[in-house]
Protein backbone atom coordinates (compact mmCIF):
# COMPACT_ATOMS: atom_id res chain seq x y z
CA UNK A 1 0.00 0.00 0.00
CA UNK A 2 1.16 3.55 -0.68
CA UNK A 3 -0.06 6.82 0.78
CA UNK A 4 0.13 9.68 -1.71
CA UNK A 5 0.42 13.04 0.01
CA UNK A 6 -1.07 16.23 -1.36
CA UNK A 7 1.20 18.55 -3.36
CA UNK A 8 3.56 20.40 -0.99
CA UNK A 9 2.15 18.62 2.07
CA UNK A 10 3.80 19.77 5.29
CA UNK A 11 6.75 17.74 6.52
CA UNK A 12 5.03 17.52 9.90
CA UNK A 13 2.06 15.73 8.28
CA UNK A 14 4.40 13.20 6.65
CA UNK A 15 6.24 12.60 9.93
CA UNK A 16 2.98 12.14 11.84
CA UNK A 17 1.79 9.43 9.44
CA UNK A 18 5.17 7.67 9.50
CA UNK A 19 5.17 7.71 13.31
CA UNK A 20 1.64 6.32 13.39
CA UNK A 21 2.59 3.47 11.05
CA UNK A 22 5.77 2.61 12.91
CA UNK A 23 3.77 2.56 16.13
CA UNK A 24 1.64 -0.17 14.60
CA UNK A 25 4.69 -2.20 13.57
CA UNK A 26 4.95 -1.17 9.92
CA UNK A 27 8.06 -0.15 8.00
CA UNK A 28 7.83 2.92 5.79
CA UNK A 29 9.66 4.01 2.66
CA UNK A 30 9.61 7.67 1.62
CA UNK A 31 9.86 8.84 -1.98
CA UNK A 32 10.06 12.62 -2.18
CA UNK A 33 9.54 14.40 -5.50
CA UNK A 34 9.49 18.09 -6.31
CA UNK A 35 5.83 18.43 -5.35
CA UNK A 36 4.65 15.20 -3.74
CA UNK A 37 5.82 12.76 -1.11
CA UNK A 38 4.79 9.11 -1.34
CA UNK A 39 4.85 6.91 1.75
CA UNK A 40 5.31 3.23 1.03
CA UNK A 41 3.81 1.02 3.73
CA UNK A 42 5.49 -2.35 4.24
CA UNK A 43 3.62 -4.94 6.25
CA UNK A 44 0.27 -6.72 6.51
CA UNK A 45 -2.14 -4.06 5.22
CA UNK A 46 -5.15 -5.97 6.65
CA UNK A 47 -4.12 -4.60 10.06
CA UNK A 48 -4.89 -1.10 8.77
CA UNK A 49 -8.42 -1.83 7.56
CA UNK A 50 -9.90 0.32 10.37
CA UNK A 51 -7.73 3.36 9.62
CA UNK A 52 -9.13 6.23 7.58
CA UNK A 53 -5.95 7.59 6.07
CA UNK A 54 -7.88 9.76 3.61
CA UNK A 55 -9.08 11.90 6.53
CA UNK A 56 -5.58 12.50 7.88
CA UNK A 57 -3.90 15.84 7.39
CA UNK A 58 -2.06 16.17 4.09
CA UNK A 59 -3.20 12.85 2.54
CA UNK A 60 -4.42 12.90 -1.06
CA UNK A 61 -5.19 9.23 -1.77
CA UNK A 62 -4.38 5.60 -0.97
CA UNK A 63 -3.21 3.13 -3.61
CA UNK A 64 -3.01 -0.63 -3.03
CA UNK A 65 -0.16 -2.59 -4.63
CA UNK A 66 -0.95 -6.12 -5.76
CA UNK A 67 2.59 -7.16 -6.77
CA UNK A 68 4.68 -9.08 -4.24
CA UNK A 69 7.62 -6.72 -4.72
CA UNK A 70 7.27 -3.35 -3.02
CA UNK A 71 10.58 -1.50 -2.72
CA UNK A 72 11.51 -2.04 -6.38
CA UNK A 73 8.00 -1.07 -7.48
CA UNK A 74 7.64 2.17 -9.45
CA UNK A 75 4.48 2.94 -7.48
CA UNK A 76 6.61 3.15 -4.32
CA UNK A 77 9.26 5.27 -6.01
CA UNK A 78 7.95 7.10 -9.11
CA UNK A 79 11.21 8.94 -9.79
CA UNK A 80 13.98 6.90 -11.51
CA UNK A 81 16.76 5.77 -9.20
CA UNK A 82 20.10 7.32 -10.08
CA UNK A 83 23.13 5.54 -8.65
CA UNK A 84 26.00 7.95 -8.01
CA UNK A 85 29.70 7.21 -7.65
CA UNK A 86 32.43 9.25 -5.99
CA UNK A 87 34.05 10.26 -9.30
CA UNK A 88 30.81 11.82 -10.57
CA UNK A 89 29.63 8.93 -12.76
CA UNK A 90 25.90 8.23 -12.54
CA UNK A 91 23.82 5.26 -13.67
CA UNK A 92 20.14 5.79 -14.38
CA UNK A 93 20.28 9.39 -15.52
CA UNK A 94 20.39 10.84 -19.00
CA UNK A 95 23.87 9.50 -19.75
CA UNK A 96 24.09 5.90 -20.96
CA UNK A 97 26.93 4.11 -19.16
CA UNK A 98 29.08 1.40 -20.74
CA UNK A 99 30.91 -1.37 -18.86
CA UNK A 100 33.48 -3.24 -20.90
CA UNK A 101 36.31 -5.71 -20.56
CA UNK A 102 37.15 -9.41 -20.81
CA UNK A 103 34.98 -12.22 -19.53
CA UNK A 104 37.81 -13.38 -17.27
CA UNK A 105 40.91 -11.73 -15.86
CA UNK A 106 43.89 -13.66 -17.21
CA UNK A 107 47.03 -11.64 -16.44
CA UNK A 108 48.07 -8.07 -15.67
CA UNK A 109 49.21 -7.17 -19.17
CA UNK A 110 45.95 -8.24 -20.80
CA UNK A 111 43.57 -6.64 -18.32
CA UNK A 112 45.51 -3.37 -18.26
CA UNK A 113 45.61 -3.16 -22.04
CA UNK A 114 41.88 -3.83 -22.23
CA UNK A 115 41.12 -1.26 -19.52
CA UNK A 116 43.07 1.53 -21.15
CA UNK A 117 41.57 0.84 -24.57
CA UNK A 118 37.90 0.60 -23.53
CA UNK A 119 38.24 3.69 -21.34
CA UNK A 120 39.73 5.67 -24.20
CA UNK A 121 36.76 4.60 -26.32
CA UNK A 122 34.32 5.89 -23.70
CA UNK A 123 33.62 3.06 -21.23
CA UNK A 124 33.32 4.21 -17.62
CA UNK A 125 33.54 0.77 -16.00
CA UNK A 126 35.99 -2.08 -16.40
CA UNK A 127 34.24 -5.45 -16.28
CA UNK A 128 36.00 -8.75 -15.72
CA UNK A 129 35.56 -12.01 -13.88
CA UNK A 130 37.84 -13.18 -11.09
CA UNK A 131 35.37 -15.86 -9.90
CA UNK A 132 33.91 -17.83 -12.80
CA UNK A 133 30.99 -20.17 -12.08
CA UNK A 134 31.16 -22.26 -15.25
CA UNK A 135 28.83 -24.92 -16.59
CA UNK A 136 31.67 -27.46 -16.69
CA UNK A 137 33.86 -28.03 -13.59
CA UNK A 138 36.81 -28.48 -15.95
CA UNK A 139 36.54 -25.01 -17.48
CA UNK A 140 38.69 -22.09 -16.30
CA UNK A 141 37.29 -21.01 -12.92
CA UNK A 142 39.09 -17.68 -12.57
CA UNK A 143 42.07 -16.34 -10.61
CA UNK A 144 39.91 -15.44 -7.59
CA UNK A 145 41.41 -12.77 -5.30
CA UNK A 146 44.60 -12.61 -7.36
CA UNK A 147 42.37 -11.70 -10.30
CA UNK A 148 40.69 -8.98 -8.25
CA UNK A 149 44.09 -7.47 -7.50
CA UNK A 150 45.07 -7.49 -11.19
CA UNK A 151 41.77 -5.89 -12.15
CA UNK A 152 42.08 -3.27 -9.41
CA UNK A 153 45.54 -2.32 -10.66
CA UNK A 154 44.21 -2.00 -14.20
CA UNK A 155 41.22 0.16 -13.23
CA UNK A 156 43.48 2.50 -11.25
CA UNK A 157 45.95 2.84 -14.09
CA UNK A 158 43.19 3.51 -16.61
CA UNK A 159 41.23 5.82 -14.30
CA UNK A 160 38.04 3.74 -14.33
CA UNK A 161 35.52 2.17 -12.00
CA UNK A 162 35.10 -1.61 -11.75
CA UNK A 163 32.37 -4.26 -11.78
CA UNK A 164 32.95 -7.94 -11.02
CA UNK A 165 30.92 -10.99 -10.06
CA UNK A 166 30.65 -12.50 -6.60
CA UNK A 167 29.42 -16.05 -6.12
CA UNK A 168 29.45 -16.71 -2.37
CA UNK A 169 30.29 -15.21 1.03
CA UNK A 170 34.05 -15.62 0.60
CA UNK A 171 34.20 -13.97 -2.82
CA UNK A 172 31.92 -11.17 -1.57
CA UNK A 173 34.20 -10.42 1.37
CA UNK A 174 37.21 -10.29 -0.95
CA UNK A 175 35.54 -8.21 -3.66
CA UNK A 176 34.42 -5.51 -1.21
CA UNK A 177 38.05 -4.43 -0.96
CA UNK A 178 38.43 -3.86 -4.70
CA UNK A 179 35.27 -3.36 -6.73
CA UNK A 180 32.80 -0.49 -7.18
CA UNK A 181 29.85 -2.68 -8.27
CA UNK A 182 29.01 -6.19 -7.12
CA UNK A 183 27.61 -8.37 -9.89
CA UNK A 184 25.22 -11.23 -9.16
CA UNK A 185 25.33 -13.63 -12.10
CA UNK A 186 22.40 -15.35 -13.77
CA UNK A 187 23.05 -18.64 -11.98
CA UNK A 188 22.82 -16.91 -8.60
CA UNK A 189 19.78 -14.72 -9.24
CA UNK A 190 17.77 -16.72 -6.70
CA UNK A 191 20.62 -17.48 -4.31
CA UNK A 192 18.72 -15.77 -1.53
CA UNK A 193 21.50 -15.93 1.04
CA UNK A 194 23.84 -14.20 -1.38
CA UNK A 195 21.18 -11.61 -2.26
CA UNK A 196 20.70 -10.82 1.41
CA UNK A 197 24.46 -10.60 1.92
CA UNK A 198 25.00 -8.03 -0.84
CA UNK A 199 21.92 -6.23 0.46
CA UNK A 200 23.75 -5.64 3.73
CA UNK A 201 26.65 -3.90 1.97
CA UNK A 202 26.89 -0.31 0.77
CA UNK A 203 28.08 -1.32 -2.71
CA UNK A 204 25.85 -0.93 -5.79
CA UNK A 205 24.62 -4.28 -7.14
CA UNK A 206 24.20 -5.40 -10.75
CA UNK A 207 21.61 -8.20 -10.70
CA UNK A 208 21.54 -10.33 -13.84
CA UNK A 209 18.37 -12.07 -14.94
CA UNK A 210 18.27 -15.81 -14.36
CA UNK A 211 18.57 -18.24 -17.25
CA UNK A 212 14.82 -18.94 -17.30
CA UNK A 213 13.51 -16.31 -14.92
CA UNK A 214 10.32 -14.36 -15.44
CA UNK A 215 10.42 -10.61 -14.93
CA UNK A 216 8.38 -10.95 -11.73
CA UNK A 217 10.85 -13.49 -10.33
CA UNK A 218 13.70 -11.16 -11.27
CA UNK A 219 12.08 -8.16 -9.55
CA UNK A 220 11.41 -10.22 -6.44
CA UNK A 221 15.10 -11.17 -6.38
CA UNK A 222 15.93 -7.46 -6.42
CA UNK A 223 13.47 -7.01 -3.56
CA UNK A 224 15.58 -9.37 -1.43
CA UNK A 225 18.55 -7.02 -1.86
CA UNK A 226 16.62 -3.84 -1.18
CA UNK A 227 14.82 -5.32 1.81
CA UNK A 228 18.21 -5.53 3.54
CA UNK A 229 18.76 -1.79 3.08
CA UNK A 230 20.76 -1.55 -0.14
CA UNK A 231 18.79 0.63 -2.56
CA UNK A 232 21.51 0.88 -5.22
CA UNK A 233 20.40 -1.98 -7.46
CA UNK A 234 20.61 -2.31 -11.27
CA UNK A 235 18.85 -4.94 -13.36
CA UNK A 236 20.79 -6.60 -16.18
CA UNK A 237 19.01 -8.34 -19.06
CA UNK A 238 21.46 -10.95 -20.39
CA UNK A 239 19.24 -13.22 -22.44
CA UNK A 240 17.00 -16.10 -21.42
CA UNK A 241 16.94 -19.75 -22.39
CA UNK A 242 14.41 -20.59 -25.11
CA UNK A 243 14.05 -23.25 -27.80
CA UNK A 244 16.26 -21.20 -30.17
CA UNK A 245 19.79 -22.55 -30.58
CA UNK A 246 21.18 -20.19 -33.24
CA UNK A 247 22.26 -17.80 -30.52
CA UNK A 248 23.54 -18.63 -27.05
CA UNK A 249 20.43 -17.12 -25.45
CA UNK A 250 17.44 -15.09 -26.57
CA UNK A 251 18.06 -11.45 -25.69
CA UNK A 252 14.74 -10.13 -24.41
CA UNK A 253 14.83 -6.46 -25.37
CA UNK A 254 11.12 -6.17 -24.65
CA UNK A 255 12.14 -6.47 -21.00
CA UNK A 256 13.50 -2.91 -21.15
CA UNK A 257 10.16 -1.10 -21.60
CA UNK A 258 8.43 -3.59 -19.29
CA UNK A 259 10.94 -2.85 -16.53
CA UNK A 260 10.73 0.87 -17.16
CA UNK A 261 6.98 0.58 -16.58
CA UNK A 262 7.23 -1.53 -13.42
CA UNK A 263 10.33 -0.35 -11.57
CA UNK A 264 12.44 2.71 -10.87
CA UNK A 265 15.72 0.77 -11.01
CA UNK A 266 18.27 1.33 -13.83
CA UNK A 267 18.29 -1.23 -16.64
CA UNK A 268 21.52 -2.58 -18.12
CA UNK A 269 21.74 -4.89 -21.15
CA UNK A 270 24.38 -7.53 -21.86
CA UNK A 271 24.41 -8.23 -25.62
CA UNK A 272 27.48 -10.47 -25.30
CA UNK A 273 25.83 -13.22 -23.25
CA UNK A 274 22.53 -12.42 -24.90
CA UNK A 275 23.79 -13.57 -28.30
CA UNK A 276 26.97 -15.54 -27.60
CA UNK A 277 28.46 -14.46 -30.95
CA UNK A 278 30.46 -11.30 -31.41
CA UNK A 279 29.05 -10.60 -34.89
CA UNK A 280 25.61 -10.01 -33.34
CA UNK A 281 26.76 -7.89 -30.39
CA UNK A 282 26.88 -4.47 -32.14
CA UNK A 283 23.33 -4.79 -33.52
CA UNK A 284 21.87 -5.79 -30.17
CA UNK A 285 23.84 -3.13 -28.31
CA UNK A 286 22.45 -0.44 -30.62
CA UNK A 287 18.93 -1.86 -30.32
CA UNK A 288 19.20 -1.86 -26.51
CA UNK A 289 20.15 1.81 -26.45
CA UNK A 290 17.28 2.67 -28.81
CA UNK A 291 14.87 0.71 -26.58
CA UNK A 292 15.79 2.78 -23.53
CA UNK A 293 18.54 0.89 -21.68
CA UNK A 294 20.49 2.94 -19.13
CA UNK A 295 23.70 1.08 -19.84
CA UNK A 296 25.49 -1.79 -21.55
CA UNK A 297 27.93 -4.40 -20.33
CA UNK A 298 30.03 -5.73 -23.21
CA UNK A 299 32.80 -8.32 -23.34
CA UNK A 300 35.97 -6.99 -24.96
CA UNK A 301 39.33 -8.77 -25.25
CA UNK A 302 42.58 -7.67 -26.93
CA UNK A 303 42.76 -11.05 -28.70
CA UNK A 304 39.38 -12.84 -28.48
CA UNK A 305 40.70 -15.89 -30.33
CA UNK A 306 43.07 -16.51 -27.41
CA UNK A 307 40.63 -15.73 -24.60
CA UNK A 308 40.41 -18.26 -21.77
CA UNK A 309 36.66 -17.68 -21.48
CA UNK A 310 33.91 -16.68 -23.97
CA UNK A 311 36.16 -15.50 -26.78
CA UNK A 312 33.41 -16.19 -29.34
CA UNK A 313 31.24 -13.43 -27.90
CA UNK A 314 33.99 -10.90 -27.24
CA UNK A 315 34.70 -7.88 -29.43
CA UNK A 316 38.31 -6.93 -30.11
CA UNK A 317 39.54 -3.47 -29.17
CA UNK A 318 38.97 -1.91 -32.60
CA UNK A 319 35.47 -3.39 -32.92
CA UNK A 320 34.53 -1.96 -29.56
CA UNK A 321 35.89 1.46 -30.42
CA UNK A 322 33.90 1.51 -33.67
CA UNK A 323 30.75 0.43 -31.84
CA UNK A 324 31.07 3.24 -29.31
CA UNK A 325 31.07 5.81 -32.10
CA UNK A 326 27.84 4.35 -33.48
CA UNK A 327 26.22 4.17 -30.04
CA UNK A 328 26.91 7.84 -29.41
CA UNK A 329 25.00 8.70 -32.57
CA UNK A 330 21.98 6.64 -31.50
CA UNK A 331 22.05 8.12 -28.01
CA UNK A 332 22.00 11.62 -29.46
CA UNK A 333 18.98 10.82 -31.65
CA UNK A 334 16.91 9.74 -28.62
CA UNK A 335 17.99 12.73 -26.54
CA UNK A 336 20.58 11.02 -24.36
CA UNK A 337 24.36 11.05 -24.16
CA UNK A 338 27.02 8.36 -24.02
C-alpha positions as CSV (number, residue, x, y, z in Angstrom):
1,X,0.0,0.0,0.0
2,X,1.2,3.6,-0.7
3,X,-0.1,6.8,0.8
4,X,0.1,9.7,-1.7
5,X,0.4,13.0,0.0
6,X,-1.1,16.2,-1.4
7,X,1.2,18.6,-3.4
8,X,3.6,20.4,-1.0
9,X,2.2,18.6,2.1
10,X,3.8,19.8,5.3
11,X,6.8,17.7,6.5
12,X,5.0,17.5,9.9
13,X,2.1,15.7,8.3
14,X,4.4,13.2,6.7
15,X,6.2,12.6,9.9
16,X,3.0,12.1,11.8
17,X,1.8,9.4,9.4
18,X,5.2,7.7,9.5
19,X,5.2,7.7,13.3
20,X,1.6,6.3,13.4
21,X,2.6,3.5,11.0
22,X,5.8,2.6,12.9
23,X,3.8,2.6,16.1
24,X,1.6,-0.2,14.6
25,X,4.7,-2.2,13.6
26,X,5.0,-1.2,9.9
27,X,8.1,-0.1,8.0
28,X,7.8,2.9,5.8
29,X,9.7,4.0,2.7
30,X,9.6,7.7,1.6
31,X,9.9,8.8,-2.0
32,X,10.1,12.6,-2.2
33,X,9.5,14.4,-5.5
34,X,9.5,18.1,-6.3
35,X,5.8,18.4,-5.4
36,X,4.7,15.2,-3.7
37,X,5.8,12.8,-1.1
38,X,4.8,9.1,-1.3
39,X,4.8,6.9,1.7
40,X,5.3,3.2,1.0
41,X,3.8,1.0,3.7
42,X,5.5,-2.3,4.2
43,X,3.6,-4.9,6.2
44,X,0.3,-6.7,6.5
45,X,-2.1,-4.1,5.2
46,X,-5.1,-6.0,6.6
47,X,-4.1,-4.6,10.1
48,X,-4.9,-1.1,8.8
49,X,-8.4,-1.8,7.6
50,X,-9.9,0.3,10.4
51,X,-7.7,3.4,9.6
52,X,-9.1,6.2,7.6
53,X,-6.0,7.6,6.1
54,X,-7.9,9.8,3.6
55,X,-9.1,11.9,6.5
56,X,-5.6,12.5,7.9
57,X,-3.9,15.8,7.4
58,X,-2.1,16.2,4.1
59,X,-3.2,12.9,2.5
60,X,-4.4,12.9,-1.1
61,X,-5.2,9.2,-1.8
62,X,-4.4,5.6,-1.0
63,X,-3.2,3.1,-3.6
64,X,-3.0,-0.6,-3.0
65,X,-0.2,-2.6,-4.6
66,X,-0.9,-6.1,-5.8
67,X,2.6,-7.2,-6.8
68,X,4.7,-9.1,-4.2
69,X,7.6,-6.7,-4.7
70,X,7.3,-3.4,-3.0
71,X,10.6,-1.5,-2.7
72,X,11.5,-2.0,-6.4
73,X,8.0,-1.1,-7.5
74,X,7.6,2.2,-9.5
75,X,4.5,2.9,-7.5
76,X,6.6,3.2,-4.3
77,X,9.3,5.3,-6.0
78,X,7.9,7.1,-9.1
79,X,11.2,8.9,-9.8
80,X,14.0,6.9,-11.5
81,X,16.8,5.8,-9.2
82,X,20.1,7.3,-10.1
83,X,23.1,5.5,-8.6
84,X,26.0,7.9,-8.0
85,X,29.7,7.2,-7.7
86,X,32.4,9.3,-6.0
87,X,34.0,10.3,-9.3
88,X,30.8,11.8,-10.6
89,X,29.6,8.9,-12.8
90,X,25.9,8.2,-12.5
91,X,23.8,5.3,-13.7
92,X,20.1,5.8,-14.4
93,X,20.3,9.4,-15.5
94,X,20.4,10.8,-19.0
95,X,23.9,9.5,-19.8
96,X,24.1,5.9,-21.0
97,X,26.9,4.1,-19.2
98,X,29.1,1.4,-20.7
99,X,30.9,-1.4,-18.9
100,X,33.5,-3.2,-20.9
101,X,36.3,-5.7,-20.6
102,X,37.1,-9.4,-20.8
103,X,35.0,-12.2,-19.5
104,X,37.8,-13.4,-17.3
105,X,40.9,-11.7,-15.9
106,X,43.9,-13.7,-17.2
107,X,47.0,-11.6,-16.4
108,X,48.1,-8.1,-15.7
109,X,49.2,-7.2,-19.2
110,X,46.0,-8.2,-20.8
111,X,43.6,-6.6,-18.3
112,X,45.5,-3.4,-18.3
113,X,45.6,-3.2,-22.0
114,X,41.9,-3.8,-22.2
115,X,41.1,-1.3,-19.5
116,X,43.1,1.5,-21.2
117,X,41.6,0.8,-24.6
118,X,37.9,0.6,-23.5
119,X,38.2,3.7,-21.3
120,X,39.7,5.7,-24.2
121,X,36.8,4.6,-26.3
122,X,34.3,5.9,-23.7
123,X,33.6,3.1,-21.2
124,X,33.3,4.2,-17.6
125,X,33.5,0.8,-16.0
126,X,36.0,-2.1,-16.4
127,X,34.2,-5.5,-16.3
128,X,36.0,-8.8,-15.7
129,X,35.6,-12.0,-13.9
130,X,37.8,-13.2,-11.1
131,X,35.4,-15.9,-9.9
132,X,33.9,-17.8,-12.8
133,X,31.0,-20.2,-12.1
134,X,31.2,-22.3,-15.3
135,X,28.8,-24.9,-16.6
136,X,31.7,-27.5,-16.7
137,X,33.9,-28.0,-13.6
138,X,36.8,-28.5,-15.9
139,X,36.5,-25.0,-17.5
140,X,38.7,-22.1,-16.3
141,X,37.3,-21.0,-12.9
142,X,39.1,-17.7,-12.6
143,X,42.1,-16.3,-10.6
144,X,39.9,-15.4,-7.6
145,X,41.4,-12.8,-5.3
146,X,44.6,-12.6,-7.4
147,X,42.4,-11.7,-10.3
148,X,40.7,-9.0,-8.2
149,X,44.1,-7.5,-7.5
150,X,45.1,-7.5,-11.2
151,X,41.8,-5.9,-12.1
152,X,42.1,-3.3,-9.4
153,X,45.5,-2.3,-10.7
154,X,44.2,-2.0,-14.2
155,X,41.2,0.2,-13.2
156,X,43.5,2.5,-11.2
157,X,46.0,2.8,-14.1
158,X,43.2,3.5,-16.6
159,X,41.2,5.8,-14.3
160,X,38.0,3.7,-14.3
161,X,35.5,2.2,-12.0
162,X,35.1,-1.6,-11.7
163,X,32.4,-4.3,-11.8
164,X,32.9,-7.9,-11.0
165,X,30.9,-11.0,-10.1
166,X,30.6,-12.5,-6.6
167,X,29.4,-16.0,-6.1
168,X,29.5,-16.7,-2.4
169,X,30.3,-15.2,1.0
170,X,34.1,-15.6,0.6
171,X,34.2,-14.0,-2.8
172,X,31.9,-11.2,-1.6
173,X,34.2,-10.4,1.4
174,X,37.2,-10.3,-0.9
175,X,35.5,-8.2,-3.7
176,X,34.4,-5.5,-1.2
177,X,38.0,-4.4,-1.0
178,X,38.4,-3.9,-4.7
179,X,35.3,-3.4,-6.7
180,X,32.8,-0.5,-7.2
181,X,29.9,-2.7,-8.3
182,X,29.0,-6.2,-7.1
183,X,27.6,-8.4,-9.9
184,X,25.2,-11.2,-9.2
185,X,25.3,-13.6,-12.1
186,X,22.4,-15.3,-13.8
187,X,23.1,-18.6,-12.0
188,X,22.8,-16.9,-8.6
189,X,19.8,-14.7,-9.2
190,X,17.8,-16.7,-6.7
191,X,20.6,-17.5,-4.3
192,X,18.7,-15.8,-1.5
193,X,21.5,-15.9,1.0
194,X,23.8,-14.2,-1.4
195,X,21.2,-11.6,-2.3
196,X,20.7,-10.8,1.4
197,X,24.5,-10.6,1.9
198,X,25.0,-8.0,-0.8
199,X,21.9,-6.2,0.5
200,X,23.8,-5.6,3.7
201,X,26.7,-3.9,2.0
202,X,26.9,-0.3,0.8
203,X,28.1,-1.3,-2.7
204,X,25.8,-0.9,-5.8
205,X,24.6,-4.3,-7.1
206,X,24.2,-5.4,-10.7
207,X,21.6,-8.2,-10.7
208,X,21.5,-10.3,-13.8
209,X,18.4,-12.1,-14.9
210,X,18.3,-15.8,-14.4
211,X,18.6,-18.2,-17.3
212,X,14.8,-18.9,-17.3
213,X,13.5,-16.3,-14.9
214,X,10.3,-14.4,-15.4
215,X,10.4,-10.6,-14.9
216,X,8.4,-11.0,-11.7
217,X,10.9,-13.5,-10.3
218,X,13.7,-11.2,-11.3
219,X,12.1,-8.2,-9.6
220,X,11.4,-10.2,-6.4
221,X,15.1,-11.2,-6.4
222,X,15.9,-7.5,-6.4
223,X,13.5,-7.0,-3.6
224,X,15.6,-9.4,-1.4
225,X,18.6,-7.0,-1.9
226,X,16.6,-3.8,-1.2
227,X,14.8,-5.3,1.8
228,X,18.2,-5.5,3.5
229,X,18.8,-1.8,3.1
230,X,20.8,-1.6,-0.1
231,X,18.8,0.6,-2.6
232,X,21.5,0.9,-5.2
233,X,20.4,-2.0,-7.5
234,X,20.6,-2.3,-11.3
235,X,18.8,-4.9,-13.4
236,X,20.8,-6.6,-16.2
237,X,19.0,-8.3,-19.1
238,X,21.5,-11.0,-20.4
239,X,19.2,-13.2,-22.4
240,X,17.0,-16.1,-21.4
241,X,16.9,-19.8,-22.4
242,X,14.4,-20.6,-25.1
243,X,14.0,-23.2,-27.8
244,X,16.3,-21.2,-30.2
245,X,19.8,-22.5,-30.6
246,X,21.2,-20.2,-33.2
247,X,22.3,-17.8,-30.5
248,X,23.5,-18.6,-27.1
249,X,20.4,-17.1,-25.5
250,X,17.4,-15.1,-26.6
251,X,18.1,-11.4,-25.7
252,X,14.7,-10.1,-24.4
253,X,14.8,-6.5,-25.4
254,X,11.1,-6.2,-24.6
255,X,12.1,-6.5,-21.0
256,X,13.5,-2.9,-21.1
257,X,10.2,-1.1,-21.6
258,X,8.4,-3.6,-19.3
259,X,10.9,-2.9,-16.5
260,X,10.7,0.9,-17.2
261,X,7.0,0.6,-16.6
262,X,7.2,-1.5,-13.4
263,X,10.3,-0.4,-11.6
264,X,12.4,2.7,-10.9
265,X,15.7,0.8,-11.0
266,X,18.3,1.3,-13.8
267,X,18.3,-1.2,-16.6
268,X,21.5,-2.6,-18.1
269,X,21.7,-4.9,-21.2
270,X,24.4,-7.5,-21.9
271,X,24.4,-8.2,-25.6
272,X,27.5,-10.5,-25.3
273,X,25.8,-13.2,-23.3
274,X,22.5,-12.4,-24.9
275,X,23.8,-13.6,-28.3
276,X,27.0,-15.5,-27.6
277,X,28.5,-14.5,-30.9
278,X,30.5,-11.3,-31.4
279,X,29.0,-10.6,-34.9
280,X,25.6,-10.0,-33.3
281,X,26.8,-7.9,-30.4
282,X,26.9,-4.5,-32.1
283,X,23.3,-4.8,-33.5
284,X,21.9,-5.8,-30.2
285,X,23.8,-3.1,-28.3
286,X,22.5,-0.4,-30.6
287,X,18.9,-1.9,-30.3
288,X,19.2,-1.9,-26.5
289,X,20.2,1.8,-26.5
290,X,17.3,2.7,-28.8
291,X,14.9,0.7,-26.6
292,X,15.8,2.8,-23.5
293,X,18.5,0.9,-21.7
294,X,20.5,2.9,-19.1
295,X,23.7,1.1,-19.8
296,X,25.5,-1.8,-21.6
297,X,27.9,-4.4,-20.3
298,X,30.0,-5.7,-23.2
299,X,32.8,-8.3,-23.3
300,X,36.0,-7.0,-25.0
301,X,39.3,-8.8,-25.3
302,X,42.6,-7.7,-26.9
303,X,42.8,-11.0,-28.7
304,X,39.4,-12.8,-28.5
305,X,40.7,-15.9,-30.3
306,X,43.1,-16.5,-27.4
307,X,40.6,-15.7,-24.6
308,X,40.4,-18.3,-21.8
309,X,36.7,-17.7,-21.5
310,X,33.9,-16.7,-24.0
311,X,36.2,-15.5,-26.8
312,X,33.4,-16.2,-29.3
313,X,31.2,-13.4,-27.9
314,X,34.0,-10.9,-27.2
315,X,34.7,-7.9,-29.4
316,X,38.3,-6.9,-30.1
317,X,39.5,-3.5,-29.2
318,X,39.0,-1.9,-32.6
319,X,35.5,-3.4,-32.9
320,X,34.5,-2.0,-29.6
321,X,35.9,1.5,-30.4
322,X,33.9,1.5,-33.7
323,X,30.7,0.4,-31.8
324,X,31.1,3.2,-29.3
325,X,31.1,5.8,-32.1
326,X,27.8,4.3,-33.5
327,X,26.2,4.2,-30.0
328,X,26.9,7.8,-29.4
329,X,25.0,8.7,-32.6
330,X,22.0,6.6,-31.5
331,X,22.0,8.1,-28.0
332,X,22.0,11.6,-29.5
333,X,19.0,10.8,-31.6
334,X,16.9,9.7,-28.6
335,X,18.0,12.7,-26.5
336,X,20.6,11.0,-24.4
337,X,24.4,11.0,-24.2
338,X,27.0,8.4,-24.0
